[in-house]
């Protein structure tokens, strides 16, 4: 947001330099990002003098150029080569002497130098209006009235050139109260007045207006919830024309282009007071009736940009007497009711619209205007009359308008200030230092916060309605600190530390733990929109009022989002993918279901290309290993079960007590085709709520290193191809021996030298007796027991 220093000083009187004002604004949270100089005429016409053309003759070496001599005063005659068709002897003209900088519209410049043009010396330039920044006219040189302009005088002496310093503020969205010059001045005065800095500030108020006769317009607010306050004025005999220089300069200083006096006045009030206004052509308002309400869903409406829009029926609309829409209230005007050069009578609007309704309307239509930006965050409901009276006063002065009758107003229920209780003990607790009670009250008064009552250890206060973001005790404490000064809070001399025991039942801690683990393993976390489009609407949750067809449903799975991330990266030559995402999925079955999951996707190479390791593509077991690392944190036993899921070509689920905890598999070729992915992807999803239920207490447990060595024994089993490792693992787990501590599959072989329909699994078993060294006889007993169970259940054979 840009703030003109000259404009700011209309509201606050201070002798501070602009740089110092910028420092103070930053101190109070209105962060200044830069200060720029503004000149209404770039370069301020420096180096331009009034000259008189003494002679003008054809250039000897160029048909379209002329050779002139020009008197620029003080007895100095310049030779100037000029290409303008209208240059003649005897003219009084503006002359740029050597060293003058000539600026174009972009702010770039070139410097006038003495040079030879086609063999003739030229010691300056006779200027056209556009070269001086006075207009866009480049039809010829600017010819001056010799009676008004004296030869040798500085050309700038005949103009009022505005010079200003513009402060660029990076305003946070909650500070609607500071989205104007008045608001910034009010905030700055609060700081200066409580920090021994001299300044004068006076609250703005309505101005007295001269009106004539009565108007027969009617105002109807159909829903006071949508529009708590509305003020309108009828102004006749308006002459729509250019704005005066001072108004143009104010707007140009903050980056706005002047349009005409009426529009410029509304913009001036918007950026001066923070109150958006809107002007209608009163002659186009049917039945001289202005209504505020809604229209039927599906109604067509053409906005000022010429776009025909379909209304959804929830927008706040300004309508005429026959309910024809004229404006999306607080957002954008209509093409058929706006002010034009032919407008003679205007209906001027100043209102307070429901912020939520304005925000929904603006988002639905994809519109973001200066007005909607303010209305949807909450403007000051009590400045509407002040703003419109100042605007009318300017229209009377600059457009010769006549106010007809009284202002029309609907304000059935006043918007009350916010009531808050603050405690001095809480202020001290938050700030870490004690601020004297009288100082607190001084700051509150400067912030326009009224102390209603002093209570034990606190204050009952009333926060003005224009501070819609200050509703809680902590908000008020933040305001006190902001004005008191962050730099006045001493840093503590001691650092206190209280160790925190992580709660094993805290799901956030589980998510953070898993996220840290995955990040340490080279994964990147992604976050996708939970709104999406779906091919199959079965059991999908559809939004009642979607922003678009592409965002009409709640997602049924996290896989699609990760696949979109994958193809986005592949298209940018990042083909080695390791992604994870925490997110919710939604289904509509007998009732609405909402579950939170951790999703993991891998694709491409296992490790980045390097000289030491051969290229190795990710696979199902690669992902399975990562999932196992995460599940080890739960200290649970689970069972692997074959899974049929159309998203996968091959898949497993991990079950605990018959309930699914994990789904893991190879993404189907059809899904990859849908996303134009031509490399294999492997995907896993973990049910977070269920994982949290299974999680054990995270107490530290110390276990001695075993006194006796573990014994490892391997078995190579020849089994049918349809037997899974999980089946063998579960069979081994059933073994009653207390000595089996760990079971692992370390080799799988299918191919030559094996009977048809067979495969080989090589498994290792770690055995330990914590009381003594295992004897070979005991080891043999355990291994024989395992072999017999494998032979009995799976018809397994030992391989040599």
JOUR-V806361 format. One record per backbone hydrogen bond with DSSP energy under -0.5 kcal/mol. NH is the residue of the N-H (numbers start at 1). CO is the residue of the C=O. If there is no record, write none. Layout:
# JOUR-V806361
NH:CO ; NH:CO
This chain:
# JOUR-V806361
3:167 ; 5:165 ; 8:4 ; 9:5 ; 10:7 ; 11:8 ; 12:8 ; 13:200 ; 14:12 ; 21:17 ; 22:18 ; 23:19 ; 24:20 ; 25:21 ; 26:22 ; 27:23 ; 28:24 ; 29:26 ; 30:25 ; 31:29 ; 31:170 ; 33:31 ; 33:168 ; 34:168 ; 36:166 ; 38:164 ; 40:162 ; 44:41 ; 46:43 ; 48:45 ; 49:47 ; 49:95 ; 50:153 ; 51:93 ; 52:71 ; 53:91 ; 54:52 ; 54:69 ; 55:69 ; 57:67 ; 59:65 ; 62:59 ; 65:62 ; 66:82 ; 67:57 ; 68:66 ; 68:80 ; 69:55 ; 70:78 ; 71:52 ; 72:70 ; 72:76 ; 76:73 ; 77:75 ; 78:70 ; 80:68 ; 80:78 ; 82:66 ; 82:80 ; 87:84 ; 90:53 ; 91:88 ; 92:144 ; 93:51 ; 93:91 ; 94:142 ; 95:49 ; 96:125 ; 97:47 ; 97:95 ; 98:123 ; 99:112 ; 100:97 ; 102:100 ; 102:110 ; 103:101 ; 104:108 ; 107:104 ; 110:102 ; 112:100 ; 115:122 ; 117:115 ; 117:120 ; 118:116 ; 120:117 ; 122:115 ; 123:79 ; 125:96 ; 127:94 ; 127:125 ; 129:140 ; 130:137 ; 132:128 ; 132:129 ; 133:129 ; 133:130 ; 134:129 ; 135:129 ; 142:127 ; 143:141 ; 144:92 ; 144:142 ; 146:144 ; 148:145 ; 149:145 ; 150:148 ; 152:50 ; 153:150 ; 155:48 ; 156:48 ; 157:154 ; 158:155 ; 159:156 ; 161:159 ; 162:160 ; 164:38 ; 166:36 ; 167:3 ; 167:165 ; 168:34 ; 168:166 ; 169:1 ; 169:167 ; 170:31 ; 171:169 ; 175:172 ; 176:174 ; 178:175 ; 179:176 ; 180:178 ; 181:271 ; 182:272 ; 184:180 ; 185:181 ; 186:182 ; 187:183 ; 188:184 ; 189:185 ; 190:186 ; 191:187 ; 192:188 ; 193:189 ; 194:190 ; 194:191 ; 195:192 ; 197:192 ; 200:13 ; 202:11 ; 211:209 ; 212:403 ; 218:288 ; 220:290 ; 222:220 ; 222:292 ; 223:292 ; 226:223 ; 227:223 ; 229:352 ; 230:410 ; 231:350 ; 232:408 ; 233:348 ; 234:404 ; 235:233 ; 235:346 ; 236:402 ; 238:344 ; 239:399 ; 240:238 ; 240:343 ; 241:239 ; 248:244 ; 249:245 ; 250:246 ; 251:247 ; 252:248 ; 253:249 ; 254:250 ; 254:251 ; 255:252 ; 256:251 ; 258:256 ; 261:241 ; 264:260 ; 265:261 ; 266:262 ; 267:263 ; 268:264 ; 269:265 ; 270:266 ; 271:267 ; 272:268 ; 273:269 ; 274:269 ; 274:270 ; 275:269 ; 276:274 ; 278:349 ; 280:347 ; 281:337 ; 282:280 ; 282:345 ; 283:345 ; 284:281 ; 285:282 ; 286:284 ; 288:285 ; 289:286 ; 290:218 ; 291:289 ; 291:319 ; 292:220 ; 293:317 ; 298:311 ; 299:296 ; 301:309 ; 303:301 ; 303:307 ; 304:333 ; 306:303 ; 309:301 ; 309:307 ; 311:299 ; 311:309 ; 317:293 ; 317:315 ; 318:327 ; 319:291 ; 319:317 ; 320:324 ; 321:286 ; 323:320 ; 326:318 ; 327:318 ; 328:332 ; 329:316 ; 329:327 ; 331:328 ; 332:328 ; 334:326 ; 335:302 ; 337:334 ; 338:334 ; 343:340 ; 346:235 ; 347:280 ; 348:233 ; 348:346 ; 349:278 ; 350:231 ; 351:276 ; 352:229 ; 354:226 ; 358:354 ; 359:355 ; 360:356 ; 361:357 ; 362:358 ; 363:359 ; 364:360 ; 365:361 ; 366:363 ; 367:362 ; 373:369 ; 374:370 ; 375:371 ; 376:372 ; 377:374 ; 378:374 ; 378:375 ; 381:379 ; 383:380 ; 387:383 ; 388:384 ; 389:385 ; 390:386 ; 391:387 ; 392:388 ; 393:389 ; 394:390 ; 395:391 ; 396:392 ; 397:393 ; 398:394 ; 399:395 ; 401:395 ; 402:236 ; 403:210 ; 404:234 ; 405:212 ; 405:403 ; 408:232 ; 410:230 ; 416:414 ; 418:463 ; 420:418 ; 420:461 ; 422:459 ; 424:457 ; 425:457 ; 427:423 ; 428:424 ; 429:425 ; 430:426 ; 431:427 ; 432:428 ; 435:433 ; 439:436 ; 440:436 ; 441:437 ; 442:438 ; 443:439 ; 444:440 ; 445:441 ; 446:442 ; 447:443 ; 448:445 ; 449:444 ; 450:448 ; 450:462 ; 452:450 ; 452:460 ; 453:460 ; 455:453 ; 455:458 ; 458:455 ; 459:422 ; 460:453 ; 461:420 ; 461:459 ; 462:450 ; 463:418 ; 467:464 ; 468:466 ; 470:467 ; 471:469 ; 476:472 ; 477:473 ; 478:474 ; 479:475 ; 480:476 ; 481:477 ; 482:478 ; 483:479 ; 484:480 ; 485:481 ; 488:485 ; 489:486 ; 490:488 ; 496:494 ; 499:497 ; 502:500 ; 504:502 ; 506:503 ; 507:505 ; 510:506 ; 511:507 ; 512:508 ; 513:509 ; 514:510 ; 515:511 ; 516:512 ; 517:513 ; 518:514 ; 519:515 ; 520:516 ; 521:517 ; 522:519 ; 523:518 ; 524:578 ; 526:580 ; 532:553 ; 537:535 ; 540:537 ; 541:554 ; 542:540 ; 543:552 ; 547:551 ; 551:548 ; 552:549 ; 553:532 ; 554:541 ; 555:530 ; 562:558 ; 563:559 ; 564:560 ; 565:561 ; 566:562 ; 567:563 ; 568:564 ; 569:565 ; 570:566 ; 571:567 ; 572:569 ; 573:570 ; 574:569 ; 575:573 ; 577:575 ; 577:603 ; 579:601 ; 580:524 ; 581:599 ; 583:597 ; 585:595 ; 586:555 ; 587:593 ; 588:539 ; 589:587 ; 589:591 ; 593:587 ; 595:585 ; 597:583 ; 598:686 ; 599:581 ; 599:597 ; 600:684 ; 601:579 ; 602:682 ; 603:577 ; 604:680 ; 606:616 ; 610:613 ; 618:604 ; 623:619 ; 624:620 ; 625:621 ; 626:622 ; 627:623 ; 628:624 ; 629:625 ; 630:626 ; 631:627 ; 632:628 ; 633:630 ; 634:631 ; 635:631 ; 635:632 ; 636:631 ; 639:655 ; 641:653 ; 643:651 ; 645:643 ; 648:645 ; 649:666 ; 650:666 ; 652:664 ; 653:641 ; 654:662 ; 655:639 ; 655:653 ; 656:659 ; 659:656 ; 661:654 ; 662:654 ; 663:685 ; 664:652 ; 665:683 ; 666:650 ; 667:665 ; 667:681 ; 668:647 ; 672:668 ; 673:669 ; 674:670 ; 675:671 ; 676:673 ; 677:672 ; 678:676 ; 682:602 ; 683:665 ; 684:600 ; 685:663 ; 686:598 ; 687:661 ; 688:596 ; 688:686 ; 689:596 ; 691:687 ; 692:688 ; 693:689 ; 694:690 ; 695:691 ; 695:692 ; 703:701 ; 711:767 ; 713:765 ; 715:763 ; 717:715 ; 717:761 ; 718:797 ; 719:717 ; 719:759 ; 721:757 ; 723:720 ; 727:724 ; 728:724 ; 729:725 ; 730:726 ; 731:727 ; 732:728 ; 733:729 ; 734:730 ; 735:732 ; 740:737 ; 741:739 ; 741:766 ; 742:766 ; 744:764 ; 746:744 ; 746:762 ; 747:762 ; 749:760 ; 754:751 ; 758:755 ; 759:719 ; 760:749 ; 761:717 ; 762:747 ; 763:715 ; 763:761 ; 764:744 ; 765:713 ; 766:742 ; 767:711 ; 767:765 ; 768:739 ; 770:768 ; 779:775 ; 780:776 ; 781:777 ; 782:778 ; 783:779 ; 784:780 ; 785:781 ; 786:782 ; 787:783 ; 788:784 ; 789:785 ; 790:786 ; 791:787 ; 792:788 ; 793:789 ; 794:790 ; 795:791 ; 796:790 ; 797:718 ; 799:716
